[in-house]
Each structure stands twice: as C-alpha cells, then as structure tokens.
Amino acid sequence: MKLKNIVAHCLIICVLTCVGMAQQKQTTEAFDRYIAGAEKRVTQARGKSDSFLKIDALSAPQRTQVMARLRQGEVVIEKQGETPSEIPGGLIHDWVGMVLVPKVTVPQVLALIQDYDHSSQHYAPDVVKSRLVSHTGDDFQVFMRLHKHKIVTVVLDTNYDVHYGRIDATHQFSFSRSTRVSEIANPGSPDERTVAAGHDHGFMWRLNSYWAFEQVDDGVLVECEAISLTRDIPSGLGWMIGPFVNSIPRESLQFTLGATRKALVKTPGS
C-alpha cells in the first residue's frame, strides 16, 4: 500500500473512531420518514406499466439517448434528489441505476436475483457470504456478508426482508429492506467479532433497495434504487472523509447492476 494511502487509512479510522457515537433515535426516525416518502413514490410508479421505470418519465429524445447507452452495456446511474441528504447524525444516499440485460426474460433475471444461496458467486467480491434464511410465497429473508475496500476495508453482516410483486408477467419488482447491519471486526480470524452498535465506524447503518424488471424487445430493463444511511461527516473534515463516504453507495450500485448483467450474459442459453 502506498504511503499516502496508509496515512489516509489511519486518519479516516482515527477520525471516525473519535467521533463515534450511538446511532441516535432522531437519526433513525429521520431515515424512516425519508423511506416512507420514497416508498410511496416507488409504489405509485410500480402500480402502472406506463410509469414503471424512471426512464418512462423522459421525453422521447432523452429515452432514445438513454436506451442507446444501455444497449452499449453501460450502467446508467443518477442521483435521486439532492443526495446525500443531511439528517441529524447521518447522511442519506439515494441513487437510481439501470442496465439492459440482452436476450433474457424476466423469469431468468428473477431466478438469478433470487438465488440467494449463491449471491456470493454472482456478486463477489462485494458479497462474501450469502444464504436464504427463509422463503414463504413472495417473501424472502436473506443474509449477506458484504465487503467493501476503498483505502479502508469494511465488512458488514446484513439481513434483509425482501418482498416481490408484479403488475403482469413483463413488469415485476421487489422491495428489499435491511433489518440488521453489523460491522465485523477481524473478519475470518479467530478474533472475529460483531462491533457493538454505537462503537462501529458508521460506514453503513441501513440499506434498502427497490428493484424493477421490465421485459422489452431485446431483453430486460433492470432498475434499482438504493437508499442507504451512513454516519454524517464531522464539520471541517469533508475534504478527507467526504469522497470516501459519498462514493461507496454509487459505486456499490454500479457494481451490483453491472454484475447482474455480466452473470446473465454469461449464463448458457441466455
């Protein structure tokens, strides 16, 4: 590791540890209010085939431009609102991304997404471990161990409640809500342990994602809106910590959508 990265690593860990505090009730309440508004908006969109995806709200020339990028294999990502949004004690990151998976059907995409016992194969290295905890009808409970590295390495054990729905066979969706996010210290070692809430670094406290799958002539449009909660940035230290905290949510979404496309394009017969 280069010297400047070592210094940055130490500074980030030191600062976040020194300002560490229990996740305040008002932080959670503010995030829940944001989620309530977001889910109302998403639910309304998912209820109609003509407003199912964000691309449906674009003008014809804009849609043509975006579709051209998607057909080139690009992951198209944009902010939702003025991300990151400051709330007491935290930051809300809200990003929306889309990818076109060519020559597949919605059932094929869903089969991959719902293959939770093998998510660590499809989404490595971001997903280290994964398993389906339980499944009843359209409702899934899922565990994933996440790994992120950018100057510092962060390992998180996470659990989600995931619900799937549909308008019809060509318009299906899912809501994924985190129920637990715990930072793991010394992962993979005999000293591995869960960091107590309030003593973690706050790299991620919550993560919800809202997926949509629409069949089109040349494949499936996959949209995902990812909304996460992180610790806020101490006053005067945005220059050092800001790029790290703010870049991870966007990069994680871009990786997830790109990996979804890659896994399906490589699948025999897709």
C-alpha positions in Angstrom: 0.0 0.0 0.0 1.4 3.4 -0.9 2.4 5.7 2.0 -0.3 8.3 1.2 -3.0 5.5 1.3 -1.6 4.3 4.7 -1.8 7.8 6.1 -5.3 8.3 4.7 -6.4 4.9 6.2 -5.1 5.9 9.6 -6.7 9.3 9.5 -10.1 8.1 8.4 -10.1 5.3 11.1 -8.9 7.7 13.8 -11.5 10.4 12.9 -14.4 8.1 12.6 -13.5 6.3 15.8 -13.1 9.6 17.8 -16.4 10.9 16.6 -18.2 7.5 17.0 -21.4 7.7 18.9 -24.6 5.6 19.2 -26.9 5.9 16.3 -29.4 8.5 17.6 -33.1 7.9 17.7 -33.6 11.1 15.7 -31.3 9.7 13.0 -33.4 6.6 12.7 -36.6 8.5 12.7 -35.4 10.9 10.0 -34.3 7.9 7.8 -37.7 6.2 8.4 -39.5 9.4 7.3 -37.4 9.6 4.1 -38.1 5.9 3.4 -41.8 6.4 3.9 -41.8 9.1 1.2 -39.6 7.1 -1.1 -41.7 4.0 -0.8 -44.9 6.0 -1.5 -43.3 7.3 -4.7 -41.9 3.9 -5.8 -45.2 2.1 -5.0 -47.1 4.6 -7.2 -44.6 4.0 -10.0 -44.7 0.2 -9.7 -48.5 0.3 -10.0 -48.6 1.4 -13.6 -46.9 -0.1 -16.6 -46.5 3.3 -18.3 -44.7 4.8 -15.3 -42.9 1.6 -14.1 -39.4 2.9 -14.6 -37.8 6.3 -14.3 -37.0 6.2 -18.0 -40.7 6.3 -18.7 -40.8 9.9 -17.5 -38.2 11.1 -20.1 -39.0 12.8 -23.3 -38.8 10.6 -26.5 -35.3 12.0 -27.5 -34.0 11.6 -23.9 -35.3 8.0 -23.7 -33.7 7.2 -27.1 -30.4 8.5 -25.8 -30.5 6.5 -22.6 -31.5 3.3 -24.4 -28.6 3.7 -26.8 -26.2 3.9 -23.8 -27.9 0.8 -22.2 -27.6 -1.2 -25.4 -23.9 -0.5 -25.3 -23.7 -2.3 -22.0 -23.5 0.9 -19.9 -24.8 1.1 -16.3 -26.7 4.4 -16.2 -26.8 5.9 -12.7 -28.2 9.2 -11.4 -28.9 10.8 -8.1 -32.4 10.8 -6.6 -33.0 14.3 -5.3 -30.0 16.1 -3.7 -28.1 13.1 -2.5 -26.5 12.9 0.0 -29.3 14.4 2.2 -28.2 15.6 5.7 -30.2 14.4 8.7 -29.4 14.7 12.4 -26.3 12.5 12.9 -26.4 10.9 9.4 -26.4 11.1 5.7 -29.0 9.5 3.4 -27.6 8.4 0.0 -30.2 7.8 -2.7 -29.1 6.5 -6.2 -31.0 5.1 -9.1 -29.4 2.9 -11.7 -30.5 0.9 -14.8 -29.0 -1.7 -17.0 -30.3 -3.6 -20.0 -29.7 -7.4 -19.9 -29.9 -8.6 -23.5 -31.6 -11.7 -24.8 -33.1 -12.8 -21.5 -36.6 -12.9 -19.9 -37.9 -11.5 -16.6 -38.1 -15.1 -15.1 -34.4 -15.6 -16.0 -33.4 -12.4 -14.3 -35.5 -13.2 -11.2 -34.0 -16.7 -11.0 -30.6 -15.1 -10.7 -31.6 -12.4 -8.2 -33.5 -14.9 -6.0 -30.6 -17.4 -6.0 -29.6 -16.0 -2.6 -27.6 -19.1 -1.6 -25.2 -18.3 -4.5 -25.2 -14.5 -4.4 -21.6 -14.6 -3.2 -20.7 -16.2 -6.5 -22.5 -13.8 -8.7 -21.6 -10.6 -6.8 -18.1 -11.3 -5.5 -16.0 -9.6 -4.1 -18.7 -7.3 -2.7 -20.7 -10.2 -1.3 -18.5 -12.6 0.7 -21.2 -14.9 2.0 -24.9 -15.3 1.3 -27.8 -17.5 2.2 -31.6 -17.8 2.0 -32.8 -17.8 5.6 -36.5 -18.4 4.9 -39.0 -18.2 2.0 -42.7 -18.0 2.0 -44.5 -17.2 -1.2 -43.2 -13.8 -2.5 -41.4 -13.0 0.8 -37.7 -13.9 1.4 -35.4 -13.4 4.4 -31.8 -13.2 3.4 -28.4 -12.9 5.0 -25.3 -11.4 3.3 -21.8 -10.6 4.4 -20.6 -7.5 2.5 -17.1 -6.4 1.8 -16.0 -3.0 0.7 -12.5 -1.8 0.2 -11.5 1.8 -0.6 -8.5 2.9 1.4 -10.1 1.1 4.3 -11.7 -2.3 4.4 -15.2 -2.7 5.8 -17.0 -6.0 6.4 -20.7 -6.0 7.4 -23.1 -8.7 8.2 -26.6 -7.8 6.9 -30.1 -9.2 6.9 -33.0 -8.3 4.7 -36.7 -8.8 4.3 -37.4 -8.9 0.5 -40.9 -8.8 -1.0 -41.6 -9.5 -4.7 -44.6 -8.2 -6.6 -45.9 -7.8 -10.2 -48.2 -6.0 -12.5 -48.1 -8.7 -15.1 -45.5 -11.2 -16.4 -43.5 -8.4 -18.1 -43.5 -6.0 -15.2 -42.2 -7.3 -11.9 -40.5 -5.7 -8.9 -39.1 -6.2 -5.4 -38.7 -4.2 -2.2 -35.6 -5.1 -0.1 -35.3 -3.6 3.4 -32.4 -4.2 5.8 -33.3 -5.5 9.2 -29.8 -5.7 10.6 -26.4 -4.1 9.6 -23.5 -5.0 11.9 -19.9 -4.2 11.3 -17.5 -7.1 11.8 -14.0 -6.7 13.3 -11.2 -9.0 12.4 -13.3 -11.0 9.9 -12.2 -14.5 9.1 -9.9 -14.7 12.1 -10.2 -16.5 15.5 -10.8 -13.0 16.9 -13.7 -12.2 14.6 -16.5 -10.3 16.5 -19.5 -8.1 15.9 -18.8 -4.5 16.7 -21.4 -3.2 19.2 -23.9 -0.6 17.8 -22.5 2.8 18.7 -18.9 1.7 18.5 -18.8 1.0 14.8 -17.5 3.4 12.2 -20.9 4.1 10.7 -19.9 3.2 7.1 -23.4 1.9 6.6 -26.3 1.7 9.1 -29.2 0.9 6.8 -29.6 -0.2 3.2 -32.9 -0.5 1.3 -33.2 -1.3 -2.4 -36.1 -1.2 -4.8 -35.9 -3.2 -8.0 -37.9 -3.2 -11.2 -37.8 -5.7 -14.1 -39.4 -4.9 -17.4 -39.4 -7.1 -20.5 -38.6 -5.2 -23.7 -38.0 -6.5 -27.3 -34.2 -7.1 -26.8 -34.0 -8.2 -23.2 -34.9 -7.0 -19.7 -34.5 -3.5 -18.3 -33.4 -3.7 -14.7 -33.7 -0.7 -12.4 -32.6 -0.4 -8.9 -32.9 2.4 -6.4 -30.6 2.0 -3.5 -31.1 4.1 -0.3 -28.5 3.9 2.4 -27.8 5.6 5.7 -24.3 6.4 6.9 -22.7 8.4 9.6 -22.5 12.1 9.0 -19.2 13.8 8.2 -17.6 15.8 11.0 -17.5 19.5 10.4 -14.4 20.6 8.6 -13.4 17.1 7.6 -15.4 16.7 4.4 -12.3 17.1 2.3 -10.9 13.9 3.8 -13.8 11.7 4.6 -16.5 13.0 2.1 -15.1 11.4 -1.0 -14.9 8.0 0.8 -18.3 8.1 2.4 -20.1 9.6 -0.6 -18.6 7.4 -3.3 -19.3 4.0 -1.9 -23.1 4.0 -2.3 -22.9 5.0 -6.0 -20.0 2.6 -6.8 -21.8 -0.3 -5.0 -24.9 0.2 -7.0 -22.9 0.4 -10.3 -21.1 -2.8 -9.4 -24.3 -4.7 -8.4 -26.1 -3.8 -11.7 -23.0 -4.5 -13.8 -22.5 -7.8 -12.1 -26.2 -8.8 -12.7 -25.8 -8.1 -16.4 -22.5 -9.9 -16.5 -23.8 -13.0 -14.8 -26.8 -13.3 -17.1 -24.9 -12.6 -20.3 -22.5 -15.4 -19.3 -25.3 -17.8 -18.5 -25.6 -20.6 -21.2 -28.7 -20.2 -23.2 -29.4 -16.6 -22.1 
